[in-house]
């Protein structure tokens, strides 16, 4: 039986160069959970900060400008020749130090620790999260003279927390911002922080125009 073709999400660039990107971008063959763990630990250790590896998003553009037909190997050599950075070796040391710290703490985790974490996520986080969403939607609706409502179960599946003037919105804790950088949001998102003074949030003119539109 012929293999069913995967349905494309949009326009396809199928040049040889484009196809090669898929192979080049593959994650190293590491044990299960290791890539995700290292990615998280690097976030804590800041192992790939500019001081170590440079501002790579800009350096790669400088490389491309200097070597329009440069290969991956050319890019590696170019990066290794950079001056004024600590280098990948320092990144490895920083990540290893933080990983050792993480592993030490993980090895001491008890079932009671896990239970308290699950209970906090299920009870406190859920309770305060919904309350914050409702208070923020209500405050914005009051400020703008509009009506609001919380999303239902179907809305939640689609990433919608509530509506103002029938316009869908997401209301998320600021901690959600860094954890989900690659996620595509279905509608504007308002971030908030819970502080001793209350619920702190911001919504700009762009969101106001969206609600009024």
GUKEPA-914026 format. One record per residue: residue in one letter; x, y, z of N, C-alpha, C, CB in turn. Coordinates in steps of 0.001 Angstrom, whole numbers, padded with zeros to 6 digits. Glycine has a CB too. Layout:
N
  res      n_X      n_Y      n_Z     ca_X     ca_Y     ca_Z      c_X      c_Y      c_Z     cb_X     cb_Y     cb_Z
    A        X        Y        Z        X        Y        Z        X        Y        Z        X        Y        Z
...
REM end
This chain:
213
  res      n_X      n_Y      n_Z     ca_X     ca_Y     ca_Z      c_X      c_Y      c_Z     cb_X     cb_Y     cb_Z
    X   000848  -001196   000000   000000   000000   000000   000887   001252   000000  -000961   000003   001237
    X   000578   002181  -000880   001367   003405  -000978   001239   004231   000298   000928   004232  -002196
    X   002341   004840   000701   002345   005648   001893   001589   006947   001659   003768   005929   002338
    X   000656   007237   002557  -000159   008436   002411   000678   009673   002652  -001349   008404   003369
    X   000583   010632   001740   001348   011863   001877   000817   012706   003017   001320   012657   000581
    X   001749   013311   003763   001361   014184   004858   000791   015480   004317   002551   014465   005776
    X  -000359   015854   004848  -001009   017074   004394  -000187   018289   004801  -002434   017173   004963
    X   000098   019154   003833   000900   020340   004109   000048   021420   004766   001536   020873   002818
    X   000727   022210   005644   000042   023287   006354   000021   024574   005548   000701   023533   007694
    X   000915   024689   004560   000973   025930   003795   001849   025765   002581   001485   027074   004656
    X   002480   026839   002160   003335   026835   000975   004602   026024   001234   003697   028274   000563
    X   005018   025238   000259   006204   024389   000399   007321   024887  -000509   005866   022919   000074
    X   008508   025074   000073   009713   025370  -000703   010469   024053  -000804   010601   026522  -000035
    X   010533   023478  -002005   011110   022136  -002133   012412   022111  -002934   010110   021215  -002783
    X   013167   023198  -002868   014478   023206  -003510   015411   022287  -002731   015058   024651  -003588
    X   016531   021927  -003336   017496   021066  -002648   018012   021733  -001378   018670   020723  -003579
    X   018264   023060  -001462   018737   023785  -000286   017719   023707   000851   019021   025250  -000640
    X   016450   023837   000502   015398   023796   001517   015298   022406   002140   014047   024201   000907
    X   015408   021369   001316   015343   020000   001823   016530   019688   002735   015299   019006   000661
    X   017692   020227   002411   018894   019976   003211   018771   020562   004614   020122   020558   002514
    X   017961   021613   004760   017804   022229   006076   017223   021240   007081   016909   023466   005981
    X   016346   020374   006615   015706   019399   007509   016738   018467   008126   014649   018581   006750
    X   017633   017954   007277   018680   017047   007753   019677   017770   008648   019409   016411   006571
    X   020064   018966   008237   021055   019738   008987   020546   020110   010375   021432   021000   008218
    X   019243   020348   010499   018653   020849   011740   018327   019750   012748   017405   021617   011428
    X   018567   018491   012414   018192   017402   013306   018955   017479   014628   018446   016057   012630
    X   018249   017150   015713   018848   017137   017050   019847   015990   017165   017754   017011   018140
    X   020946   016185   017881   021903   015088   018077   021226   013851   018641   023032   015526   019005
    X   021755   012671   018335   021176   011416   018803   021533   011206   020274   021672   010222   017942
    X   020738   011801   021152   020963   011699   022590   019888   010829   023232   020981   013097   023237
    X   020146   010367   024426   019190   009508   025122   017894   010253   025408   019793   008984   026427
    X   016823   009483   025594   015491   010030   025848   015524   011016   027014   014491   008898   026139
    X   014826   012128   026844   014695   013204   027824   015913   014133   027881   014457   012614   029184
    X   017075   013687   027396   018289   014486   027541   018193   015832   026812   019485   013705   027022
    X   017769   015867   025526   017691   017177   024846   016789   018178   025571   017183   016990   023425
    X   015612   017712   026014   014695   018613   026711   015278   019079   028033   013352   017930   026947
    X   015928   018160   028742   016528   018510   030028   017663   019523   029850   017049   017247   030732
    X   018537   019272   028854   019646   020190   028621   019145   021571   028204   020583   019628   027554
    X   018076   021597   027432   017498   022869   027017   017008   023654   028231   016344   022639   026026
    X   016353   022944   029165   015857   023593   030369   017008   024055   031264   014939   022646   031137
    X   017988   023173   031465   019127   023507   032323   019914   024676   031739   020047   022284   032503
    X   020052   024706   030416   020746   025820   029779   020029   027137   030040   020869   025579   028278
    X   018704   027080   030081   017942   028285   030399   018276   028813   031782   016455   028008   030303
    X   018462   027890   032723   018822   028301   034092   020274   028751   034166   018583   027148   035082
    X   021156   028024   033479   022593   028304   033555   023014   029462   032671   023377   027079   033175
    X   022170   029772   031676   022515   030793   030669   023850   030448   030011   022583   032210   031317
    X   024002   029165   029713   025247   028676   029131   025535   029219   027748   025221   027200   029072
    X   024487   029504   026979   024687   030015   025618   024437   031518   025543   023767   029284   024634
    X   024711   032204   026645   024568   033667   026657   025614   034287   025722   024723   034232   028113
    X   025391   035522   025277   026300   036171   024323   027765   036176   024759   025857   037583   024097
    X   028016   036296   026059   029402   036313   026525   030135   035018   026184   029445   036548   028027
    X   029372   033930   026066   029987   032629   025759   030039   032342   024262   029226   031517   026458
    X   028911   032505   023584   028856   032099   022173   028614   033262   021213   027772   031070   021984
    X   028501   034472   021756   028235   035615   020903   026747   035796   020660   028961   035463   019587
    X   026385   036917   020063   024995   037157   019675   024775   036449   018336   024672   038711   019575
    X   024554   035125   018411   024616   034300   017204   023605   034703   016127   024396   032864   017571
    X   022446   035238   016540   021455   035642   015546   021981   036770   014660   020161   036079   016235
    X   022905   037572   015194   023511   038638   014413   024802   038176   013737   023788   039842   015299
    X   025568   037362   014461   026841   036882   013916   026610   036041   012663   027605   036061   014973
    X   025552   035247   012647   025287   034404   011471   024975   035271   010250   024110   033432   011751
    X   024366   036434   010479   024080   037344   009362   025368   037961   008833   023100   038454   009799
    X   026286   038276   009749   027576   038812   009323   028351   037763   008529   028398   039279   010542
    X   028264   036511   008997   028913   035409   008285   028332   035262   006882   028756   034090   009068
    X   026998   035289   006793   026332   035109   005494   026691   036242   004543   024802   035035   005673
    X   026840   037452   005090   027198   038598   004259   028617   038445   003728   027063   039909   005055
    X   029530   037940   004569   030920   037779   004174   031130   036545   003302   031799   037697   005401
    X   030341   035505   003572   030460   034249   002814   029070   033817   002331   031116   033123   003692
    X   028579   034430   001259   027223   034149   000761   026967   032674   000482   026973   034934  -000494
    X   027988   031935   000091   027832   030516  -000221   028460   029624   000852   028452   030209  -001580
    X   028655   030171   002033   029290   029427   003113   028484   028219   003538   029511   030323   004294
    X   029179   027128   003841   028547   025884   004279   028457   025852   005796   029328   024660   003761
    X   027848   024805   006323   027764   024637   007768   029157   024550   008382   026950   023384   008116
    X   030050   023815   007726   031421   023715   008224   032111   025085   008222   032223   022717   007374
    X   031832   025886   007196   032390   027233   007136   031896   028075   008311   032022   027908   005804
    X   030622   027910   008614   030030   028655   009728   030672   028262   011059   028513   028415   009784
    X   030913   026953   011240   031555   026495   012474   032950   027105   012616   031642   024954   012497
    X   033727   027098   011519   035080   027651   011555   035038   029156   011817   035818   027360   010234
    X   034076   029830   011216   033918   031271   011403   033631   031577   012873   032785   031819   010502
    X   032725   030806   013447   032355   031032   014850   033528   030739   015780   031148   030160   015236
    X   034258   029682   015499   035406   029311   016337   036508   030374   016296   035974   027960   015884
    X   036531   031158   015225   037571   032187   015086   037181   033509   015738   037874   032420   013619
    X   035956   033602   016255   035498   034851   016864   036340   035211   018078   034026   034743   017263
    X   036591   036478   018245   037334   036966   019409   036376   037682   020365   038488   037921   018971
    X   036745   037722   021626   035937   038451   022596   034813   037647   023217   035366   039643   021955
    X   034787   036336   022983   033784   035481   023620   034505   034349   024353   032769   034912   022563
    X   033803   033741   025315   034413   032685   026116   034483   031351   025374   033642   032511   027404
    X   033551   031142   024443   033573   029928   023637   032646   028838   024140   034954   029399   023578
    X   032424   027848   023293   031509   026751   023599   031999   025947   024807   031354   025830   022378
    X   033316   025850   024974   033849   025126   026121   033334   025678   027440   035356   025170   026105
    X   033225   027009   027527   032695   027635   028737   031209   027334   028888   032931   029155   028707
    X   030502   027287   027754   029080   026920   027792   028901   025547   028409   028471   026947   026381
    X   029751   024598   027987   029686   023231   028508   029911   023238   030021   030734   022325   027807
    X   030896   023991   030481   031198   024043   031912   030044   024637   032709   032465   024853   032154
    X   029457   025706   032183   028349   026367   032880   027137   025435   032989   027955   027670   032149
    X   026830   024754   031879   025672   023860   031864   025928   022655   032758   025352   023403   030426
    X   027149   022101   032723   027481   020961   033573   027346   021321   035050   028903   020472   033277
    X   027816   022495   035442   027724   022914   036842   026272   023004   037290   028421   024265   037045
    X   025429   023599   036441   024013   023722   036794   023331   022358   036771   023298   024689   035832
    X   023709   021497   035818   023127   020161   035736   023439   019358   036993   023645   019425   034494
    X   024673   019454   037484   025039   018753   038718   024181   019225   039883   026527   018964   039039
    X   023923   020518   039927   023092   021090   040979   021662   020562   040871   023106   022630   040903
    X   021157   020526   039642   019790   020032   039405   019672   018560   039794   019393   020222   037923
    X   020632   017747   039351   020592   016313   039643   020653   016049   041140   021742   015596   038942
    X   021450   016846   041842   021552   016689   043288   020202   016918   043951   022592   017652   043861
    X   019491   017949   043480   018168   018238   044037   017142   017197   043624   017702   019617   043603
    X   017199   016742   042381   016237   015753   041905   016378   014432   042662   016418   015519   040403
    X   017614   014059   042972   017854   012796   043677   017306   012814   045092   019335   012492   043713
    X   017017   014010   045604   016498   014117   046972   014976   014283   047005   017156   015291   047685
    X   014330   014269   045827   012876   014449   045762   012171   013232   046367   012415   014669   044294
    X   011210   013491   047241   010438   012429   047878   009029   012369   047283   010372   012649   049407
    X   008308   011300   047592   006922   011194   047145   006080   012324   047720   006330   009837   047544
    X   006415   012753   048935   005685   013860   049543   005913   015148   048768   006105   014040   051003
    X   007147   015364   048296   007434   016535   047459   006579   016515   046211   008920   016584   047079
    X   006485   015346   045566   005704   015213   044338   004233   015470   044615   005892   013819   043723
    X   003727   014910   045720   002323   015109   046080   002020   016593   046303   001974   014300   047344
    X   002900   017273   047054   002678   018694   047319   002714   019513   046034   003723   019218   048300
    X   003577   019118   045080   003654   019821   043805   002369   019623   043001   004870   019337   042997
    X   001884   018366   042945   000668   018067   042188  -000538   018763   042817   000432   016543   042121
    X  -000621   018737   044146  -001736   019392   044824  -001723   020894   044577  -001689   019108   046324
    X  -000532   021500   044609  -000423   022941   044347  -000870   023286   042940   001010   023415   044563
    X  -000445   022451   041960  -000840   022677   040571  -002343   022520   040395  -000100   021715   039642
    X  -002895   021488   041026  -004320   021181   040874  -005215   022152   041622  -004598   019780   041350
    X  -004809   022538   042810  -005660   023370   043654  -005306   024865   043563  -005556   022905   045096
    X  -004194   025260   044191  -003858   026685   044265  -003687   027331   042894  -002593   026869   045065
    X  -002884   026706   042018  -002606   027309   040710  -003885   027428   039875  -001553   026476   039949
    X  -004719   026392   039900  -005964   026430   039129  -006924   027485   039678  -006638   025053   039138
    X  -007041   027518   041009  -007957   028462   041661  -007537   029901   041411  -008022   028194   043165
    X  -006261   030209   041670  -005803   031591   041496  -005757   031982   040023  -004423   031777   042126
    X  -005449   031014   039155  -005387   031303   037721  -006733   031743   037172  -004900   030084   036960
    X  -007782   030987   037504  -009124   031340   037022  -009585   032653   037630  -010130   030226   037352
    X  -009315   032849   038921  -009724   034093   039583  -009040   035297   038954  -009406   034035   041083
    X  -007751   035158   038637  -007013   036251   038004  -007573   036554   036627  -005527   035909   037903
    X  -007858   035510   035852  -008432   035707   034522  -009738   036488   034611  -008668   034355   033830
    X  -010597   036087   035542  -011901   036737   035677  -011750   038194   036109  -012772   035978   036684
    X  -010850   038458   037042  -010654   039827   037519  -010090   040727   036414  -009717   039834   038735
    X  -009158   040189   035616  -008552   040975   034539  -009574   041272   033451  -007342   040235   033942
    X  -010316   040259   033044  -011352   040461   032023  -012379   041476   032494  -012044   039131   031680
    X  -012766   041366   033767  -013754   042284   034328  -013223   043709   034370  -014159   041838   035729
    X  -011949   043866   034766  -011359   045208   034871  -011265   045873   033505  -009966   045135   035514
    X  -010783   045129   032506  -010653   045705   031163  -012022   046042   030596  -009913   044736   030223
    X  -012975   045136   030786  -014332   045365   030279  -014939   046608   030926  -015227   044132   030544
    X  -014717   046774   032217  -015227   047958   032922  -014570   049224   032397  -014989   047832   034436
    X  -013233   049176   032231  -012494   050346   031734  -012982   050766   030350  -010987   050047   031686
    X  -013331   049763   029524  -013692   050054   028140  -015198   050113   027909  -013092   049020   027235
    X  -015964   049876   028964  -017414   049911   028823  -017949   048772   027974  -017838   051221   028228
    X  -017362   047598   028129  -017757   046426   027349  -018209   045305   028274  -016595   045949   026457
    X  -018779   044269   027681  -019167   043077   028432  -018098   042007   028261  -020553   042550   027965
    X  -017974   041137   029251  -016994   040058   029171  -017636   038739   029594  -015763   040371   030054
    X  -016976   037665   029235  -017373   036333   029701  -016162   035416   029646  -018543   035757   028843
    X  -016137   034447   030523  -015083   033441   030523  -015328   032437   029402  -015007   032725   031889
    X  -014269   031829   028925  -014419   030813   027892  -014973   029524   028460  -013093   030550   027212
    X  -015567   028696   027586  -016080   027393   028018  -015048   026309   027707  -017437   027073   027324
    X  -015444   025054   027897  -014517   023935   027701  -013990   023881   026270  -015204   022615   028049
    X  -014838   024183   025301  -014417   024154   023903  -013436   025285   023613  -015634   024255   022973
    X  -013698   026438   024203  -012764   027563   024046  -011394   027202   024607  -013309   028829   024748
    X  -011396   026540   025763  -010135   026163   026403  -009307   025255   025508  -010402   025473   027738
    X  -009974   024348   024797  -009266   023471   023865  -008570   024266   022777  -010227   022471   023240
    X  -009152   025422   022438  -008607   026275   021383  -007702   027381   021932  -009742   026894   020585
    X  -007383   027297   023232  -006470   028263   023821  -007084   029611   024143  -005339   028464   022920
    X  -008403   029663   024280  -009099   030924   024570  -009564   030925   026023  -010311   031130   023608
    X  -009184   031963   026770  -009548   032042   028186  -010823   032834   028437  -008423   032656   028965
    X  -011113   033787   027567  -012308   034579   027761  -012535   035544   026615  -012227   035330   029059
    X  -013622   036307   026726  -014010   037245   025666  -014352   038600   026266  -015210   036698   024859
    X  -013991   039652   025549  -014466   040999   025836  -015020   041547   024534  -013322   041921   026420
    X  -016268   042007   024576  -016929   042480   023352  -016912   041373   022286  -016231   043770   022813
    X  -017040   040126   022740  -017052   038929   021881  -015721   038707   021155  -018173   039040   020856
    X  -014667   039356   021614  -013334   039156   021029  -012533   038222   021948  -012583   040535   020832
    X  -012054   037099   021424  -011326   036130   022248  -009985   036662   022735  -011107   034855   021470
    X  -009628   036283   023955  -008364   036706   024561  -007759   035557   025359  -008576   037941   025468
    X  -006461   035602   025494  -005764   034705   026399  -005245   035519   027571  -004607   033958   025676
    X  -005389   034993   028781  -004899   035638   029989  -003957   034649   030661  -006079   036068   030948
    X  -002670   034956   030691  -001686   033996   031186  -000731   034644   032188  -000896   033399   030019
    X  -000242   033839   033126   000798   034281   034054   002052   034622   033263   001098   033190   035124
    X   002819   035593   033743   004032   036001   033034   005035   034857   032938   004674   037199   033730
    X   004947   033868   033840   005852   032716   033786   005602   031882   032533   005687   031844   035040
    X   004418   032041   031947   004046   031309   030729   004799   031839   029516   002535   031405   030487
    X   005233   033093   029620   005851   033774   028483   007110   033059   027998   006189   035207   028858
    X   008038   032750   028905   009290   032120   028526   009166   030631   028264   010301   032349   029583
    X   008180   030003   028882   008017   028561   028709   007447   028201   027349   007128   028008   029790
    X   006780   029132   026710   006056   028805   025483   006382   029779   024364   004561   028799   025740
    X   007663   030056   024175   008084   031028   023167   007700   030613   021756   009574   031233   023243
    X   007683   029303   021497   007438   028826   020142   005958   028568   019864   008224   027566   019897
    X   005130   028691   020896   003714   028397   020711   003032   029494   019892   003020   028239   022069
    X   002127   029076   019020   001361   030031   018231   000055   030330   018962   001087   029485   016794
    X  -000134   031587   019316  -001317   031967   020065  -002473   032284   019115  -001016   033171   020967
    X  -003672   031774   019415  -004819   031969   018517  -005420   033363   018612  -005887   030948   018819
    X  -005029   034143   019611  -005595   035475   019809  -004641   036268   020701  -007033   035400   020439
    X  -004866   037578   020845  -003977   038378   021691  -003876   037821   023107  -004462   039817   021742
    X  -002728   037998   023719  -002500   037453   025052  -002116   038568   026014  -001406   036372   025018
    X  -002669   038519   027203  -002375   039483   028256  -001685   038730   029386  -003679   040207   028760
    X  -000482   039186   029745   000279   038536   030802   000064   039270   032121   001779   038488   030445
    X   000081   038512   033207  -000113   039123   034520   000847   038530   035547  -001561   038939   034985
    X   000995   039249   036651   001764   038785   037803   000901   038930   039047   003101   039579   037953
    X   000982   037938   039935   000320   038037   041229   001326   038616   042215  -000219   036642   041712
    X   001024   039764   042777   001916   040425   043722   001183   040650   045042   002434   041769   043145
    X   001924   041075   046054   001304   041371   047346   000285   042499   047230   002371   041737   048376
    X   000507   043366   046240  -000413   044494   046048  -001664   044100   045273   000294   045624   045324
    X  -001626   042967   044592  -002780   042535   043814  -002378   041891   042498  -003693   043705   043550
    X  -003263   041944   041522  -003025   041362   040201  -002512   042460   039278  -004327   040705   039624
    X  -001291   042312   038804  -000668   043335   037956  -000638   042851   036512   000769   043669   038449
    X  -001155   043665   035589  -001190   043287   034183  -001124   044529   033318  -002454   042472   033862
    X  -000854   044316   032037  -000803   045419   031085  -001555   045041   029817   000657   045796   030756
    X  -002251   046012   029254  -002829   045821   027925  -002658   047130   027169  -004349   045393   028000
    X  -002132   047012   025955  -001752   048199   025197  -002846   048655   024239  -000484   047931   024427
    X  -002538   049724   023502  -003510   050292   022562  -003883   049304   021462  -002956   051568   021941
    X  -002928   048437   021108  -003204   047443   020068  -004309   046484   020500  -001931   046658   019729
    X  -004263   046062   021756  -005300   045175   022278  -006620   045927   022416  -004876   044582   023638
    X  -006547   047189   022817  -007764   047998   022917  -008438   048127   021539  -007433   049404   023493
    X  -007633   048386   020522  -008184   048510   019161  -008777   047192   018707  -007096   048968   018166
    X  -008111   046101   019057  -008614   044763   018706  -009982   044517   019354  -007605   043666   019151
    X  -010120   044878   020632  -011396   044677   021337  -012482   045569   020754  -011235   044961   022844
    X  -012125   046792   020379  -013117   047721   019834  -013497   047412   018398  -012599   049124   019917
    X  -012628   046659   017706  -012819   046413   016271  -014019   045559   015937  -011613   045768   015714
REM end
